[in-house]
Amino acid sequence: MATVAVRAESERKKKSMLWDYLTTVDHKKIAHLYFWTGLFYFLLGGLEALLMRTQLAFPLNTFLTGKSYNEVLTMHGTTMIFLVAMPLLFALMNAVVPLMIGARDLAFPYVNALSYWLYFFGALVMHIGFLTGNVPQGGWTGYMPLSLPEYSGFGMSYYAMGLQLSGLGTLLTGINFVATIVNMRAPGMTYMRMPLFVWTTLIASILIMFAFPPLTAGLFLMIYDQLFGGQVFNVAGGGNVILWQHLFWIFGHPEVYIVVLPAFGIFSEVIPVFSRKRLFGYPAMVVATALIAFFGFMVWVHHMFTVGLGPLANGIFAVMTTIIAVPTGIKIFNWIATMWGGKLRMTTAMHWSVGFIFTFVMGGVTGVMMALPPADYQYHDTYFIVAHFHYTLIGGTVFSIFAGAYYWWPKMFGRLLNETLGKIHFWFFFIGFHMTFFIQHFLGLWGMQRRVYTYLPGQGFDLANLVSTIGAYLMAIGVIVFAINIVYTFVKGKPAPADPWDGRTLEWATKAPVPEYNFARLPLIRGIDALWLEKMAGHKEMPVIEDYHDIHMPNSTVLPFLMSLTLAIAALGFIWKEEFNHAFLYMGIGGIVLTLLVMFFRSVIDDEGYHIPKAEIEREEMKGVSV
């Protein structure tokens, strides 16, 4: 039987930073990888939005026309949903969820690393079209038959293959978080003692497990049609284009809650801390979260009210869409009740939280308006939909990511972001956001269609589009201030204490910086808001259930990187077989063979991890206290 090595501290710390992050399976470092990659694509997707708004600032503008506009439109939506919103939320989940439940890592550290690298290489495959001249241009929803090669070239093949890879990584992440939260909570942490962010992570992960398989199936069929002569979605060959819409939206509407529920969880952590009150109505918040997830699978057809499915189907899904507003309303009132009578500290994170409530309510009201099929017939292909969508996705998800970044930055990176720069960032972004999208409701009601790259003068759209474009540039200034804040913090920021906000939950009980094993001794949880409970009892640290001992840790490995790289090679080989030369088929087959070879090595290598010695842990813990 193989023995588990005990590695000296010097041996573990001698790797270069590049190799360390390339091979890491530590959830905290994987959080860094998700964050920086997601931030890069956020900047790229924001640039694409600015290009579109610049084109639409004036009628008959020729800054970005025809095919180029369609490419930028497609990549903006795809990037923001799949390569920004989920990865940045995964960054925050990876950073704090194991700490919040008293775990030393995720249940499957190797799979966690594999999930990130699948996302990384899937994003690269999606963007390779910029180099080959075949950029996806069929829209971020990939509607058929527009996405077939005869209409969009081979650009949508990059979309399908890249999304398949990154989607596989997302599916594995969902499974990993469910396994972790169900099985690895610290002693005493019952389900009804879990922080709300852990609850929303768990439920969003369950949504991932059920929502992504339909997308996976749809993408396989799309790839079959695009690259292997299939006729599944080709009407001329007996296919059905509506089938794609069903497969996409059976995934697509739960996807909205996959990114919004964790956002709700973030605000449910930030608001109590800066109100110095326990979250109001905790059990109701848990039930409301579960109900939103449940109803989220029963509303997808409201994206298809104009398809012609008939009054019965439209009526059923209209009722379900209206009902889902009820648990969302419960959450809004509970956040307001938490702040009511509290000792508010208007930090930057709290600014984003209050701004979210105002903004998301507006997005919810327009959502209820669109739940009525006769009204939706008028709104559907107009800028009213664009305004609603951004009020929920930016007002919910992006606001939460910024709130979570300012709140958990000291736990992720050991420093506090500058509060003055943070508030400047908030106000530029908040004002710019409402300038950009509020007026788009009226553009839609006035009849301006979405997905068009220009419009005629004299239709009443000119001033509103100019205002919307100016707002987009204000948002861009806010993001630039955020980037300056990050640089300033790393250059001149001071190290943050372990608990800078006087926090309530378990992640603030860990040392700063958080050691690789998270907790030297597993804590005992004695109630909800476990850390705050011990503070109020006058205790200086969390109670523990064990003495110091050697801690087992997983080894770093380059295999997740290699497995994802070989899958990306295979994907590009099959695309280039049709786009350039059939000889690339061998590259695709070779990539599959290499992937199987890496999987074989993973199966036969006897890797038992290593132990951190008890003496080293005791020495590290003597350098600082937990609380």
N, C-alpha and C positions, 0 to 999 in steps of 0.2 A: 504493500500500500504506500502511496506517495505521502510524504510528510510535508507539512506546511512550513515554509521558511520563516525565520524571524529576521527581518531586514533592519540593519542599522539606519539611524536617521540620516547620516551623511550619504549613504548609498541611495536613499530614496530621493534626495534633493539635488543630485548631481546632473540631472537631465537638463538640456536646454529648454527654454520656454516653448519654442516651436514644437519640438518633439513631445514635450509634456502635454500640450493641448492637442496634438495630433493623435496621441495614444490614450488620453485620459478616459477614465470611466467614472470619475468623481462628479456627482450631480452638480456641485457648485461651479466647477470649471465648464461643464457642459452648459450650464446656465449662461456663463459668459459667452460661449460660442454662439448660442441661440441669440443672445442679446445683440452682439456686434453684427452678426449676419443679418438679423431682422432689421436693425437700424440702418444698415447699408441699403437694403431694399426699400425701406421706408423713404430714404432720401431719393432713391431712383424712382419709385412710384410717385413721389411728390413732384419731382421734376417733370415726369410725364403729364401729371395733372396741370402743371403750369404751362406746358406746351399747348395742351388743349384749350385752356382758358385764354391764352394769348391769341390763338386762332379765332376764338369766338368773341373776342373783345369788340370787334367791329364787323358789320355786315360785309359780305363778299370779300373777306380777308383771304389772302393767299399765302399766309405764313406756313400753314400745314394743311395740305389738301388731300382729298381722295384716299388712296391706299395708305399713305403715311399716317393720316389721321386715324384710320381704322386700326392700324398697327399699334399706335400709341394708346388708343382707347382700350384695345384688347389687353395689352400688357399692363396698363395701369390697374384695371380691375382685377386681373389675375394676380398681379404682384401684391396688391394691397390685401386681398382676401387670403391667399394661400401662402404667401412668402413673407408677410409682415404681421398681420393680426395674430394668427395662431402661433408662429414662432416666438414673437415677443411675449405672448402669454405663457408659452412653454418655458421661456427664460425665467419668468417670475415663479412659475410653478416649481421648476427645478431648484431654484434658489432657496425657496422657503418652505414648501410643503413637507419635505422630510424633517426639517427642523421643527415645524409646527406640531408634528405628531410624535416627535421624540425618536425618530429613526436615524440610522447612521448612513443610509443611502436609499435609493430606490430598490425595489425588489430584484430587478434584473439590471445591474449596472452595464453589462455588455450590451444588452438590447437598447438601453438608453443612449449609449454612444452610437450604436448602429442607426437609431432613429434620427439623430442629428445629421449624420453623414449622408443618409438617404435624402433628407431635406436639402442639404447643401448641394449634392450633385444633381438632384432633381431640378433645383433652381438654375443650375448652370446649363443643363440640357435645354430647359425652357428658353434660355437666352442665347443659345448658340446660333439661333436663326438670325440674330443681328450680324453675325460674321459671314453667314452663307447667303444672306440676301433674301431669306424666306422667313420673315417675322410672322408670328401668329396674327391673324387679322379677322377672325370669325366672331369676335366678341368674347368677353370673359366667361359667358355661359356656354359657349361652344355649340350654339344651335345648328341643327341640321336643316337643310342640306348645305348651308353656307360654309360649314367646316370641312366639307369634302374637297379633295384636291382640285377638281374641275372649277371650283369657285374661289378657293383661298390658297391654291398652291399647296406646298408641303409645310407651310408655316404651322398649321394646326397639328401636324405630326409631332413637332417639338413640344407643343402645348400638351398633347395627350401623353407622350412618353415622360416628359418632365413632371407632369402632375401625377402620373402613376407612381413614379419613384418617391416623390415627396409625400404623396398620400399614404404609401406603405409605411413610411417613417411615422406619420401621424397616427396611423392605426396601431402600430407597435407602442407608441407613446401612451395612447389611451389604455391599452391592456396593462402596461407597466404601472400606471398610476392607480388603476383599480386594484391590482394585486398588492401594491404598496399600502394603500390606505386601508384596505380590508384586513390585511395580515400583519402590518408592522407598526401599529400604534403602540405608544408607550403604555405600561401598566396603568390602569385607571382611566385611560382616555376612551370612554364609551362613545358611541356614535353621537349621542346628544351632548357631548362635551367637546366635540371637534369644532375648531374655528370655522366660520362661514366660508372662508376661502378654501378650506379643505373640502367642505361639503360641495361647493360649486365645482371644484376640480374633479371630485369623484363623479358627480352627475354629468358634467361635460365629457368626461372620459367614457362613461357608459354610452352617451350619445354618439361619440366617435365610433365605438365598437359596432353600433347598429346603423349609423348613417353612412359610413365610408364604404362598406361593401357594395351598395347600389352604385356609387360613383365608380368604384373599381370595375364593376361589371360593365358599366356604360363606357368607360375608357377602353376596356379590352375590345368591345364591339367597335368603337370608333377607330382604334388602331387596326382592327381587322379590315374595316372598310377602306381606310386610307392606304395601308401598306400591303395588304394581301388579297385585294380584289373582292372583298365582301360586299354584300348588297343589303345589309341589315337596315341602313337608314336611307338607302337610295330608292326613291319612289319608282324610278324607271326600271329598277330590277325587282320590284315587288316589296321594297322596304317601307318603313313607317317612320316619318320624321318626328311624330308626336311621342314615340317610344323614348327618344332621347330626352325630351322635356320631362317626362315622368321620372326617368332614372336620375336626371340631374336634380330635380327639385325635391324628390324624396330624400336626397342628400342635402340639397341646398338650403331648405328652410331649417332643418335641425342644425345645419352649419351656422346659421345666424345665432342660435342659442349656444352652440359650442364656443363661440367667441364672446357672447354677451354674458352668459352665466358666470364665467370666471371674473368678468368685469364687475358684476354685481358683488362677487365675493371680495374683490379688492376694496370697493367702497364700504363694504360691511366691516372691514378691518380698520380702515383709515378713519371713518367717521366716529366710532366709539372712542378711539385713542385721543383724538383732538377735540372731543366733546367731554372727555373725562366721565363717561357714562357707559354702562353696559349696553350692548345692542338691544334695542327695544324689540320685544316679540320674537325672540330667537326661535322658538318652536314653529311659529307661523312662517318665519323666513325659510326654514328648512322645508316645510311642507310646500310653500309657494314655489321654491326652486324645483322640487320634484314634479309639481303639477305643470310648470312651464315646460319641463323636458318631456313629460307625457303628452301634453297637447301639441308640442312641437312637431310630432310625427303625424298629426292629423290635419295639417293646414296647408300642405304643399301646393294644392290645386289653386290657391288664391293667386299664385303666380301665373295661372293658366286660364283665368276667367274669360279671356278673349279667344280661346282656342275653339270653343263651341262644344263643350262636353255636355251641355244641356242644363236645364233649370234645377233638376234634382241634385246633381253633383255640385253645381255651383252653390245651391242653397245650403247643403250640408257643410261645405267647407267655409262658407260665409259665417255660419253660426259658430263653428269651432274657432275661427279666426277672431271673432268677437269675444268669445269666452276666455281666450288666452290673455286678454288684457286684464282680467280680474286678479290673478296672482301677481302680475307685474305691478298693479296698483297697490297691492298689499305691501310690496317691498318699498315703493316710494313713500307711503305713509309711515312705515316703520323707520326709515332713515330720517324723515323729518321729525318724528317723535323722539328719536335718539338725540338729535341736536337740541330739541326743545328743552329749555331749562338747564342745558349743559354749560360748562365753562369752556367756551369755544376758543381754540387757538387757530387763527387763520394762517396756517402754514401754506406753503405752495401745494402740498398734497391735498389739503382741505379746500383750497381754491378750486382745484380740479373736481373735487367731489361735489361741491355746491353747484358749480357750473354744469356738471353732469345732470343733476336732478332737473334743473331748469330745461336743459337741452333735450334730454331723453323724453320728458313728458311731451314736449312738442312733437317729437318723432312718433311717440305712441298715439297721439291724437290723430295725426294724419294716417297712421296705420289702420285705425278703426274706420276712418273715412274710406279707405281702399278695400275694407272687408266687404263692402256692399257691391255686388257684381254690376248693377246698372251704373253706379258711379265710377267703378273701376274701368268700365268700357270707355269712359271719357278721359280718365287720368292715364291709362295704361302706358301708352307710348309717348308720353310727354315728360317734360322736365319736372313735373310734380313728383314722379316716381324717383327721379334722381335726388331731389331734395329730401324726400322721406328716407330713402336708403342711407344717405349720408348723415342725416340727423340721428339715426339709430346706430349706425356702425362707427361713425367718428365720435358722435356725442356719447355713445356707450363705450365702445372698445378702446378707441385711441385716447379719450380722456382718462380711462382707467389705467391704461399703460403708463401714461405720464404720471398719474397719481401714485401708482405702484412704484415707478422708478424713483421718484423723489422720496417716497416713504421707505423703501427697502434698499436704496442705494448704499447706505452705510453697512448694511448686512451683506450686500453683494460685493462691495469694493472697498469697504473699510474707511470711507470718507463721506462727508456730508456735502451734497450739492449746495451751491450758493443760493440762499433764499431770495435775495434781491433780484438776481438774474432769473430765478425761477418764476417770480411774479411778473416780471417783464415778459418772459416767455408766455405765461398764461394769458395775459391781457391781449398781446398781439394775436395769439392763436384764437382766443375766444371771440374777440371782436371780428377778426378776419373770417372766422368760420361762419358766423351768423350773417355777415355781409355777403359771403359767397353763396350760401345755400338757402337762406330765408327767402330771398327774392326769387329763387328758382321755383318756389311754389307758384308764384304769380305768373312766371314765364310759362309754366305748364298749363295753368288755367287759361292763359291767353292763347294757347295753342302751339307753343314751340315744341317741336318733336325732339326727342332724345336721339342720340347716335348720329346726328347729322353734323357735317363739318362746316356748314355755312348757312346763311339765311339772307333773305332779301331786305334791303332798307325799306322803311315806311311801314313795317308790320307791327311796330310798337315794341320791338325786342331790343332796340339799340342800347338805350340807357341802362336797362336792367342787366344786360350782358356785360357792359362796361363796369358797373358796380360789382357784379359777381367776380369779375377778373381782378379788380383792385383788392377785393377781400382775399382772393387766393394768394396774392403777393404778400398781404399782411400775415397770413398764416405761414408763408415761407420765411418771413422775417422772424416770426416766433420760433420756428424750428432752428434757424441759424443761431438764435440766442441760446437755445438748448444745447447746440453743439459747442458754442463758446463756453457755456457753463461746464460741460464735461471736461473740456481741455483745461479750463481754469482750475477745476477741482483736482485734477490729477497733477497739475503743475504746482499749485499753491495751496490746495486744500489741506487742512489738518486732519490727522487720524481721528476717526469718530469713536466715541465710547461704545461699549457693548450694547447699551440701552439708551440711545440719545433721545427718544420720544417719551420715555416713561411708559413703555408698552405694556400690553395686557396678555399677549400670547407667548408661546414657548420659544419662538425663534429668538426673542430678545433675552433669553436666559443663557444663550451661548456666548462664548468668548468672542472678542474682536481682535484679529480676524478669526473666523470660525475654523477650528482645526479640521484636518481631513476626516477624522472619525466623528465629528459633530459633538457628541456627548461622551465625556470620559466615563461617566456612569449614567445608566439609563434613569431618567427622572420618574417620579411617581406623581400621577395626575390626580388631584383631589377635588376638581370641580371645573366648571366652565371658566374661561379666562384664567388658566392655571397659574400663570406668573403673577397676575394682579391679585389673585386670591392669597398667594404666599406673601406678597408685599403688604397687603392689608392685615395679615396675621403677624406682621413684624419680623418675618424671616428674611434673612439676607441671601438665601439661595434656595433652589428647588430641593425638595426631599428626594432621595435616591433609593433604589431598591437593591444596590449591589456595591461591593467594594471594588477598588481598582484591580484590573486584571489585564492580561494581554488581549488586544482587540484584533480580530480577524478582519482583513481588508482585501478587496480584489486587486489583482495585478492590472497594470495598464497594458493595453494591447493595440497593435496597429491593424488588427483584422477587421474591425468595423469599417475603417477607412478604406481598406482594400476591397472589401465586399461591395461597398457602395460604388467605388470607382469602377469595378469590373461590370457592375450592372449598368452604369452610365455608358461605358464603352459599348456594351451590347445594344443599348437603346439607340445610340448614334449610328451604329453599324446598320441596323435595320432601316432607319430613316434614310441614310445615305444610299442604301441599296436602291431605293426608288428614286431618290432625288438626283443622284449623280451616276452611279455605276453599280451593276449587279455584283461586282467583285467585293463590295463592302459587306455582302452577305456573310463572307468568311469572318469579317470583323465582328459582326453580330453574334455568330455562332461561337467564335473564340471568346467573346466576353462572357457568354453563358457558361462555357467550359471553365473559364478562370473563376467565375463566381462559385461554381460547384466545387472547384479545387480548394478555394478559401474555406468554404463550408466544411469540407472534409477535414482540413487542418484544424479547424475550430473543434470538430468532433473528437479527433484523436489526440490532440495535445492535452496532456494531463496537467492542467493549470489549477492548482489548489489555493492560489493567493498567498498571502503572507500575514504575519502577525506583527503588530506594533508592540514592543515590550512594555510591560507594566511600569518599569522604572522611568522610561522616557515619557510616558503619559503623566505620571506623577510630577515629573520635573516641569512639564509644560503647564500643568494646572496650577502650579505654585506661582507662575508668573502673573496671574490675574484671577479674579473671582468672576463667577458667572453673572451675578445680579448686581 
